[in-house]
């Protein structure tokens, strides 16, 4: 976290106002498993613990259909009327729209009709994701994204490089909202020994989907073993193409934490993520990171002792083997979910 982010988060923790009724509308919500859901669920827990009343409206409350090509993600169908009833019943003090899907657009329209200010968050580079899947020109998608977010009172973005990028693309209301890591759950011990797998172990953990660029990792000529923890629509195809890699499927709780801690290097091949919570989870587990020098890694891997960034991902992987595991843990300790939740709350905009 940069110095300005640390100072702002600290100020937010010490500046809590009277309890709020906070409405969060998100197309990404439980039981989906991804960084957006994990961030929101943890922040909601912190807000409720502090005395706020928080309502999350997700696609689970509506008739929904699987997203084409990604069945794990459900999209609400024609949510407008029911959404209005749910919002009226809750009577929020503030509204935050987390995503740009059907629910996000429906809530945006409702707020505009009522003259309510609202905030949004930029979690995902959908223009690049859509281009990877459908070849839709990124310029078209960026225009739609800008139209969505600029209608609000502020767009939350996790890192300085992402905020700079959004500003360069014409976003005028970008605000800082940092991230955190569970330092109790993710720790250097205990470690998965990865018995039977040749060392060093290079680990990827997260969704197994085309936009994560996992092929760039699996195609590398590296010593030891490549391990992929997670599930998603690209898993079976990658498993067949790269039979020498070790695919574990989805892991959670202590099993996931031990997976991080037991690896020698955590490899983050994505070029399109806006942050990458897995970076902090790996570092908290004492495992150095290898990644491309792009948004997310550039903002998290700011100390050469905790990872290596290089456009040559193989070179980054090999350099990361020499990083300091103790320094990785210390670096992660600067990132707090308490600060993340406090900053989120302080940046919301009242509707009355």
C-alpha positions in Angstrom: 0.0 0.0 0.0 1.4 3.4 -0.9 2.0 6.0 1.9 -1.0 8.1 0.9 -3.2 5.0 1.1 -2.0 4.0 4.5 -2.6 7.5 5.8 -6.1 7.7 4.3 -7.1 4.3 5.6 -5.8 5.2 9.1 -7.9 8.4 9.1 -11.0 6.5 8.0 -10.7 4.0 10.9 -10.6 6.9 13.4 -13.5 8.9 11.8 -16.5 6.6 12.1 -19.9 8.4 12.1 -23.3 7.3 13.4 -24.6 3.9 12.1 -25.7 3.8 8.5 -28.1 1.7 6.4 -25.9 0.7 3.6 -27.3 -0.9 0.4 -24.8 -2.8 -1.8 -26.1 -4.1 -5.2 -23.8 -6.6 -6.9 -24.1 -9.0 -9.8 -21.2 -10.9 -8.1 -22.3 -12.4 -4.8 -22.4 -15.7 -2.8 -22.3 -18.5 -3.8 -19.9 -17.2 -6.6 -16.2 -17.6 -5.7 -14.0 -14.7 -6.9 -12.2 -11.7 -5.6 -15.2 -9.4 -5.9 -17.3 -11.6 -3.7 -14.5 -12.2 -1.2 -13.9 -8.4 -0.9 -17.5 -7.5 -0.5 -18.3 -10.3 2.0 -15.4 -9.4 4.2 -16.2 -5.6 4.1 -19.8 -6.3 4.9 -18.8 -8.4 8.0 -16.6 -5.5 9.2 -19.3 -2.9 8.6 -21.9 -5.0 10.5 -19.5 -5.6 13.3 -19.2 -1.8 13.6 -22.9 -1.3 14.0 -24.1 -0.5 10.4 -27.1 -2.3 8.9 -25.9 -3.7 5.5 -28.2 -5.2 2.8 -26.6 -6.9 -0.2 -28.8 -7.5 -3.2 -27.4 -10.2 -5.5 -28.6 -12.4 -8.3 -29.6 -15.1 -5.9 -32.8 -13.1 -5.1 -34.0 -13.1 -8.7 -34.8 -15.4 -11.5 -31.3 -15.9 -13.0 -29.5 -17.6 -15.8 -25.9 -18.8 -16.2 -23.6 -16.4 -17.9 -22.8 -17.7 -21.4 -19.4 -19.5 -21.2 -19.2 -19.2 -17.5 -22.0 -21.2 -15.8 -20.7 -20.4 -12.2 -21.8 -16.8 -12.7 -25.5 -16.2 -12.5 -27.2 -13.1 -14.1 -30.5 -11.7 -12.9 -33.3 -11.7 -15.5 -35.4 -8.5 -15.7 -34.7 -7.5 -12.1 -36.2 -4.0 -12.2 -39.6 -4.4 -10.5 -38.5 -6.7 -7.7 -35.3 -4.7 -7.1 -37.4 -1.6 -6.6 -39.5 -3.4 -4.0 -36.4 -4.6 -2.1 -34.8 -1.2 -2.1 -38.0 0.5 -0.9 -38.3 -2.1 1.9 -34.7 -1.5 3.1 -34.8 2.4 2.9 -31.0 2.9 2.5 -29.0 5.9 3.7 -26.3 5.2 1.0 -26.2 3.1 -2.2 -23.2 1.4 -3.6 -23.3 -0.4 -7.0 -20.5 -2.9 -7.1 -20.8 -4.3 -10.7 -21.9 -3.4 -14.2 -24.2 -6.4 -14.8 -28.0 -6.5 -15.1 -28.5 -5.6 -11.4 -26.0 -2.8 -11.6 -27.6 -1.2 -14.5 -31.1 -1.6 -13.0 -30.0 0.0 -9.7 -28.3 2.8 -11.6 -31.5 3.5 -13.5 -33.5 3.5 -10.2 -31.1 5.9 -8.6 -31.2 8.3 -11.5 -35.0 8.3 -11.6 -35.1 9.2 -7.9 -32.2 11.6 -8.0 -30.1 9.5 -5.5 -26.4 9.8 -5.6 -24.6 6.5 -5.6 -21.0 5.1 -5.8 -19.6 2.4 -8.0 -16.5 0.3 -8.0 -14.2 -0.8 -10.8 -13.4 -4.4 -10.0 -12.9 -6.0 -13.4 -11.5 -5.0 -16.8 -14.6 -6.2 -18.7 -13.4 -4.6 -22.0 -10.3 -6.8 -22.0 -12.3 -9.9 -20.8 -14.9 -9.5 -23.5 -12.3 -9.0 -26.1 -10.5 -12.2 -25.0 -13.8 -14.1 -25.3 -15.7 -12.5 -28.1 -13.2 -10.1 -29.9 -15.5 -7.2 -29.3 -13.3 -4.0 -29.7 -12.2 -2.8 -26.3 -12.9 0.8 -27.3 -16.6 0.0 -27.5 -16.7 -1.6 -24.1 -14.7 1.1 -22.5 -17.3 3.7 -23.7 -20.1 1.7 -22.1 -18.1 1.3 -18.8 -17.4 5.0 -18.7 -21.1 5.8 -19.3 -22.1 3.5 -16.4 -19.6 4.8 -13.8 -19.7 8.5 -14.7 -23.4 8.7 -13.7 -22.4 8.1 -10.1 -20.9 10.2 -7.5 -17.6 8.3 -7.3 -15.9 5.2 -8.7 -13.8 3.2 -6.3 -10.5 1.8 -7.5 -8.0 -0.3 -5.5 -4.6 0.9 -6.8 -2.8 4.0 -7.9 -2.0 2.6 -11.3 -5.6 1.6 -11.9 -6.8 5.1 -10.8 -4.3 6.7 -13.2 -5.5 4.4 -16.0 -9.1 5.2 -15.5 -8.4 8.9 -15.4 -6.6 8.6 -18.7 -9.6 6.9 -20.1 -12.0 9.8 -19.2 -13.2 8.7 -15.8 -13.5 11.9 -13.7 -14.7 10.7 -10.3 -12.2 8.0 -9.3 -11.7 7.5 -5.6 -9.2 5.3 -3.6 -10.4 2.1 -2.0 -7.7 -0.2 -0.9 -7.7 -4.0 -0.1 -6.7 -6.3 2.7 -5.7 -9.8 3.6 -6.6 -12.2 6.5 -3.3 -12.5 8.3 -4.6 -15.1 10.7 -5.9 -17.4 7.9 -2.9 -16.9 5.6 0.4 -17.5 7.3 3.7 -19.1 6.7 2.9 -22.2 8.7 1.6 -24.9 8.4 2.8 -25.7 4.9 1.6 -28.2 2.3 4.7 -30.3 1.6 3.5 -31.2 -1.9 4.7 -34.7 -1.3 5.8 -36.5 -4.5 6.1 -33.3 -6.5 9.6 -32.3 -7.6 10.8 -29.0 -6.2 10.6 -26.1 -6.7 6.8 -25.8 -6.7 5.5 -22.9 -8.8 1.8 -22.2 -7.8 -1.1 -20.5 -9.4 -4.3 -20.1 -7.4 -7.6 -18.6 -8.5 -10.2 -18.8 -11.2 -9.2 -21.0 -14.1 -10.5 -18.9 -17.0 -9.1 -17.5 -20.3 -8.7 -14.0 -19.0 -6.3 -15.2 -16.3 -3.7 -16.0 -18.9 -2.8 -19.2 -17.1 -1.5 -20.7 -20.4 1.4 -18.2 -20.2 2.5 -19.8 -16.9 1.9 -23.4 -17.9 3.9 -23.0 -21.1 7.0 -21.8 -19.3 10.2 -24.0 -19.2 10.7 -24.2 -15.5 12.4 -26.6 -13.1 10.3 -28.6 -10.6 6.5 -28.6 -10.8 3.7 -26.2 -11.9 0.6 -26.4 -9.7 -2.8 -24.9 -10.4 -5.3 -24.6 -7.5 -8.8 -23.5 -8.5 -11.6 -24.3 -10.9 -13.3 -22.7 -13.8 -14.3 -23.1 -17.5 -10.7 -23.4 -18.8 -9.5 -26.1 -16.3 -10.3 -29.2 -18.3 -8.8 -27.8 -21.6 -5.6 -26.7 -19.8 -5.3 -30.0 -18.0 -5.3 -31.9 -21.3 -2.9 -29.5 -23.0 -0.4 -29.5 -20.1 -0.4 -33.0 -18.6 2.8 -32.4 -16.6 1.1 -29.7 -14.5 -0.6 -30.7 -11.3 -4.3 -29.5 -11.1 -5.9 -29.8 -7.6 -9.3 -28.3 -8.2 -10.9 -25.9 -5.8 -9.5 -25.5 -2.3 -10.6 -23.4 0.6 -9.9 -22.5 4.2 -6.9 -24.2 5.7 -6.2 -26.3 2.6 -5.8 -23.2 0.4 -3.6 -21.4 3.0 -1.3 -24.4 3.2 -1.1 -24.6 -0.6 0.2 -21.0 -0.7 2.6 -21.5 2.2 4.0 -24.8 0.7 4.8 -23.3 -2.7 8.3 -21.9 -3.5 6.9 -19.2 -5.8 3.4 -17.9 -6.5 2.9 -17.1 -10.2 0.4 -14.5 -11.3 0.2 -14.5 -15.1 -2.8 -12.2 -15.5 -2.4 -9.0 -17.4 -6.0 -7.7 -16.9 -6.8 -8.0 -13.1 -7.4 -4.7 -11.3 -5.7 -5.9 -8.1 -5.3 -9.6 -7.4 -6.2 -10.5 -3.8 -4.2 -13.7 -4.3 -1.0 -11.7 -4.4 -1.6 -10.6 -0.7 -2.6 -14.1 0.3 0.6 -15.5 -1.1 2.8 -12.9 0.5 1.0 -13.3 3.9 1.9 -17.0 3.6 5.5 -16.2 3.1 5.6 -17.0 -0.6 7.2 -14.6 -3.1 5.4 -13.6 -6.3 6.4 -13.7 -9.9 4.3 -11.6 -12.3 4.2 -9.3 -15.3 4.7 -5.6 -14.5 1.1 -4.5 -14.8 -1.7 -3.0 -12.7 -2.0 -5.1 -9.5 1.5 -6.5 -9.3 3.0 -3.1 -9.8 1.1 -1.8 -6.8 1.6 -4.7 -4.5 5.1 -6.0 -5.3 6.9 -2.7 -4.5 9.9 -4.4 -2.7 12.3 -6.5 -4.7 12.7 -8.8 -1.7 9.1 -10.1 -2.0 8.8 -10.8 -5.7 10.0 -10.2 -9.3 8.1 -8.4 -12.1 9.3 -8.9 -15.6 7.8 -9.1 -19.1 9.8 -12.3 -19.3 7.6 -14.3 -16.9 10.1 -17.2 -16.8 12.9 -14.8 -15.7 10.6 -13.4 -13.0 9.8 -16.9 -11.7 13.5 -17.8 -11.4 14.4 -14.6 -9.7 11.6 -15.0 -7.2 13.1 -18.2 -6.0 15.8 -16.1 -4.2 13.4 -13.7 -2.5 13.1 -13.4 1.3 10.1 -15.3 2.7 10.2 -13.4 6.0 10.1 -10.1 4.1 7.0 -11.4 2.2 5.1 -11.8 5.4 6.2 -8.4 6.8 5.2 -6.8 3.5 1.7 -8.3 3.6 1.1 -7.1 7.2 0.7 -3.5 5.9 -2.6 -4.5 4.3 -5.6 -4.5 6.6 -9.3 -5.5 6.0 -10.2 -3.2 8.8 -8.7 -0.3 6.9 -10.3 -1.4 3.7 -13.8 -1.5 5.3 -13.3 1.9 7.0 -12.1 3.5 3.8 -15.1 2.1 1.9 -17.5 3.4 4.5 -15.9 6.9 4.6 -16.1 7.3 0.8 -19.8 6.5 0.5 -22.2 9.3 -0.4 -25.5 9.9 1.5 -28.7 10.0 -0.6 -30.4 12.5 1.7 
